[in-house]
Each structure stands twice: as structure tokens, then as C-alpha cells.
Amino acid sequence: MFLVRRLANYVVLIFLATTFAYLLAATTLDPRANYAEMRPQPSEEQVDARLDELNLNDKTPLAERYAYWVGDIATGDFGLSVRGTSVNEEMARRVGVSLRLILFGTVIGATSGILVGAYGAVKQYRFFDRASTGAAFFVLSVPAVVIAISLQVIAVWINEATGVRIFQYAGEYTTGLDAGFWGRLGNRIQHAVLPTLALAIGQFAAFSRYQRNMMLDVLGSDFVRTAMAKGLTRRRAFFKHALRTALIPTVTYFTFVFGIMLAGTTFTEKIYGWNGMGSWVIDSIVTNDVNAVAAVSCFMAICVMAASFFSDILYAWLDPRVRVS
């Protein structure tokens, strides 16, 4: 029942977040400006007719445009872009691109951060703990954009120093590559290494610091000392009892970090030339594409809520008291 209630709440929150994004975009973006620089310039009547087709005419009351948009959303249709193409079709091409980066970046970054943070707490104030702490604080002080660009610079230096193109840092794959299935797969992995690493580094830094602090809070607890008194080794008591307890607040923290990661994904996609949802939202704002901005906002809201729902599942697994509430 706990998870069912949470899921129902998330559906409502996704709708509200998407609605707010649409209303904000509809009141601040100006699709009419896209026609001002056309040569030959269309008449005002032609522009109005075209904007009416796209449900983007600023002369139409916002409430009327919103009602029309909601009606389309109810059927799963996000409408048309400023170019007259289907927003749904564009989403279908881009969602998988972003999800690959988000999924692998999250798994690698969060897992490594939790393990390093927990081990650093066990080795408190020793070399490993001091080194991981310094690295984490350094990464946290650097914007995601700088990390992504720095990795590109390092990749260029390594490629030039070795004379071999070890790292790929532009696009999702090499266009026109004819190397069979495994060759193309390897090429995609080669292109994905740097952007995935750029996202994972930020996740690693955040989770390692948080997990270390949570682990330190429970290492001296009575239940850990009791477990060792009953015969468990120090290592087994720490990782079977202490780590599981310390993970409970961390899985809650996961949702907030994931939201920050989505912002990092936006810049990373743009820097590395990946045609995902993040780069699309930047292009859509530039072209005053209201429907596309709303669609990307919906995708991001779903991602955040999915991360939150996943953290709820982990929370219920880690803390049995939640399952009966």
C-alpha cells in the first residue's frame, strides 16, 4: 500500500510539473518571432494561420490553448513542434539517447560513490579516506560543464600522445561506419565512455561524501557492537548491519542528486554532440518551441519521479517497518 500511494502521488506530480512547464513556456516564449526574419516575410494573416495550426498563437487566450493542449495530452499526443513535425516522433528518437547516459551514469556513479564512501568511513582518517575526501570535494567544487570539457581536453591529449584515437568525444557513433554488429556496438561504447564518465564523476562525489557521513553515524552503534559480540567479524558486521542501516537515508538522498544529474545531462549532451532530450530542450528554448519544452519537462519529471519511486522500493526493502505502514 505504501508504494501504491506513492505511485499515485507521482502521477499527479508529473502532470502538475508538465502543466507548469507548459504554462511558463507559453507565457515567456514567442513562436511568432521565428517568422520575423523569414525572407520573403509572410503576412500577419499567414503567420496567425500557421500558429493556429500549431496551437501556438499568442492572440488566442492562454486558457483556450491550455485546454486544447491538455486534450491532446490526455490521448498521449504532445502536439506539433514549431517546424510542424510531431513532437512524439522526435521524443521517440531522443529518449533512448538520454536514458542510456542517465542509466549508466547513475549506476556507475552511485555504486562507486557508496562503496568508496562506506570504505572511507571504515578507514577513517587514513590515506584512502583522505584521498577520496579530497577528490570528492574537488569534483563537487567544479561545475558539470567544466568536468565535461576537461574530459574532452584530456581525451584529445591522450589521442595525440598515443597516435591512436582511443577516445571518441563527438556524437553518439561514427557516421557511415561499416564494421558489422560488434564493430558498431564497440564504436557506440567508445563514444559513450566520456559523457557517461562526466555524469558518473559528479554522482560519485556526492554519494561518497553522503555515504561516508551516514556510515560514520552507525559504526559505533550498539547493534553493531552487539553483532560483533555474538561472533560476527568486524568486516561482516560493518557491511551486513552498518552499511544496510546507513543506506536508508542515502536512498532518499538519491532522488535529489538525480534531479541535479538531469541538469548535468543537458550540458553533457550538448558538449558531446548527443541528440538527446537535454540538448533538445536547449534548442527548443532557442527556437521558442513551447510544445517541445513541455514534452522535455514531462520526460524529466517522469525520470525524477521514477528515481524517487525506485528509492521508495529500496527504502521499503531496507526498512521493513515501512512495508506495514
N, C-alpha and C positions, 0 to 999 in steps of 0.2 A: 504493500500500500504506500509505503514511503516513496518508492521510485515512481509509482503511478502518479501520485500527487505532484511530484517534482516535474515529471514529463508534461503534465497538463499545464503547469505554470510556465514551462519553457515555450510551449506553443503560443501562449498568449504574449509572452515577452518578445518572441520573434516577430509576431505581427505588429506589435507596438513599435519595435525598433525600426522595422521596414517602413511603417507608416510615417514615423518621424523623419526618416531619411528622405522619403518621397516629398513630404511637405517642405522640408528645408531646401531640397534641390529645386522644387517647383517655384519657390519664392525668391531664390537667390540666383539661379542660373538663367540665362537669357538665350534660348534657342533662336530667337528672331535675329540676333546679332550674327549668326552664321551666314545669313543671306545678304548682309550689308556689303560684303566685299566681292560678291559674285559679279562677273562680267560676261554677258550683259546682266545688269541688275534686274531681278524680277520685280513686278509691280507689287504694291501692298496687297492687292486682292489675291494675287498668286501665292504670296507668302502666307497669307491667312488661310487659304485653302489647303496648302501643304501642311501647315501646323495643325489645322483641324484634323487632318488625316492621322497625324501622329499623336493627337491629344496633348499638344504642347502649346496651344495658342494662349498667350498671356491675356488676350482680350476675353477669353472665356473665364467665368468665375472659378476660383480655385476649388470651391466645394463641388462644382459640377465636374471638373477634371478629376478630382479625387474619387468621386463616386464612380466614374467611368473606369478609372484605374483599379479600384477595389473589385469591381465586377469582373474585370479581366483576371485579376489575381486569384479570385475565387475559382476560376477554371484552370489555373496554373499558367496563365499567359502574362508575361511581363511587358507586353506591348512591342512597339517598334522603336528602333534607335533613330537618331537624327538623320541617318542615311537611308532610312526606310527599310532596313533589314530587321529580321526577327531577333529580339534580344535573347529569346530562349535558345536559338540556334547558336548564337555567339557564346552564351553561357556553357552550352554543351561542349564546345571546343576548348574552353578555357578552364573549366572546373577541375578536370583531371590534372592539368598542369600545376595548379596551385596546391591541390591535395597531395601530390607527390612530394613537393617541397615541405609542406606543413607536417605531413605524417612522419617522414624520415627525420626531419629536423627536430621534431618533438621527441620521438623515440630515442634518438641518439643523444640529444642534449639533456633530456630529463633523466634518462637512465644513468648516464655517466656522471651527471651532477649529483644525483642521490648517492651513488656508490662512493664517489670521491668525498662528498661531504660527510657521510657516515664514517668512512675510514679515517678521515681527518680528525673527527671527534674522538675516535678511539686512540689515535696517535697525537693527542692534543699537545701543542707547543713543540712538537718535534719537527724535523726538517720537512717531511711530507705535508704536514698541516700548514706550516708557514709558507711553503712554496705554493700550495693550492690556494691558500688565502690571498696571497699577493697576486696570483694570476687572475683569480676571480674578481678582486677589486679593480684590477687594471681593466679587465673586459667591461665591467659594469660602468666604468667611467668613460668609455668610448662609445659614441653613437653607432647604431647598427649600420648606417650608411658608410661610416669610416671603416668599419670592420670589413664590409663587403668590398670596398675599393682597395683596401690594403691587401686583401687576399688576391685580388686581381694583379696588383703590382708584384707581389711575391711570386705568383704563378708565371708572369712574364719573365721575371728574373731567372727562375729555375729553368724554364723552357730555353731561354737564350744561353744559360750557362751549360746546360747539358747538350744542347743542339738537337733535342728531341721534344716534340710537342706532347709533354706528359699531361699537362692540364689544359682543358678547354674552358674558356671563360666568356663565350659569346654564343647565345642561342641555346635551344634545347637539344639540338642534334646538328650534324653536318649535312647540309643540303646536298642532295644528289648522291649520297654515299651508297655504293653498291657492294655490300660485304656480307650479304646473307643475314639470316635472323640473328645469329650470335654476334656477328660483327656490328650490326645496328644496335643491338642491346648494349654491347660494350661501349659503343660510341655515346649512347644516351647516358650511361652511368658515368662516363668520363666527363660529360658536360654537367652532370648533376652534382659532382663532388664539391665544387667550390660554393655554389649557392646553398647547398644543404649544410655545409660546414659553417657558412656565415650565419645561418639561423641557429644551428646547434650550439655554437660557441656562446651566444647570449643566453640560451636556455641552461647550458652547463653552469655558467657563472651564477645565475640566480638561484638555481636549485642546490648547488653545492653549498652556498652560504646559508641558505634557509635550513637545509637538512642537517648541516653541522650544528647549528644552534639548537634545533629540536632534539638531536641526538644527545647533546650535552645535558639537556634538561632531564633526560630519563636514565642516563648511565648510572647515576648514583641513587636511583630509586630503590625502595625496599623490595619490590618484586624482582628486580634484577639480582640483588644480593641473595634473596631467598632461593632463586633458581640455581645460583652457583652453590649455595649451601646444600642443596639437595643432590648435588653431584654433577651438574652441567659444567662443562668447561667454560672459561671466560669468553672465548670466541663464540661458542654456541649460544650462551646466554645473551650476549650482546646482539647477535644478529637474528636470533629467533624471537626474543622477547623485546629487547630495547628498540631494535630497528622497526619492528612492526608497530609498536606504540608511537614511535617518532614519525612514522609515515602518515598518521592520521591527519595532523594539521597540514602536512605537505600536500596531500591530495586536494585539500581545499584551496591551498595557495596556487595549485596548478591552473585553475580557471583564470585567475588574474594574470599570471605570466603568459598564458596562451593568448589573451587579448593583446598584450604587448607584442607578442610574436607576429600576430597578423599584420600589425603596422610595419614590423621589420620585413615581412614578406613582400609588402607593397614596394618598398625601395629596392629590395634584393632582386625582385623580378625585373624591375626597370633597369637596374645596373647591369644585370647579366643577360638582358635581352630575352627573357622568358615571357611568352604571351599568355600570362595567367590572369586571374581576377584582380590581383593587385595592380599590375601595370594598366589594366583596363580601366580601373576607377580613376587613375590619374588622367588617362586620355579622355575619359568621359567628362570629367570636370572641365578640361580644356575646351572640349567641343560642345559644352552646355547640353549634354545628353542626360536629361532628367531620368528617363526610364532605365537607362543603363546604370546610373548611380544608385537608384533604388534596388535594382537587381543585385548589384555587388554588395550593397549594405545588407540585403537579406541573406546572401551567402555567408557573409562574415558573422552575422547574428546566429545563423544556424551552426557555424563552426564553434563559436563561443559557447552556445548552449549545449552542443554535443560534447564539448570538452567538460562542461560543468556536469552533464549527466554521467559521463564516464567517471568523473571524480566522485559523484554520489555513489556509483556502483562500488568503486574501490573503498569508499568510506564505509559503506554497509558491510563489505567483506571484512574490513579491518576491525570494525567495531560492531559486534553482534547486537549491542543494545539498540542500535538504530533500526534493525530489521523488525523489531517488535513495537516500534513507536508508531 
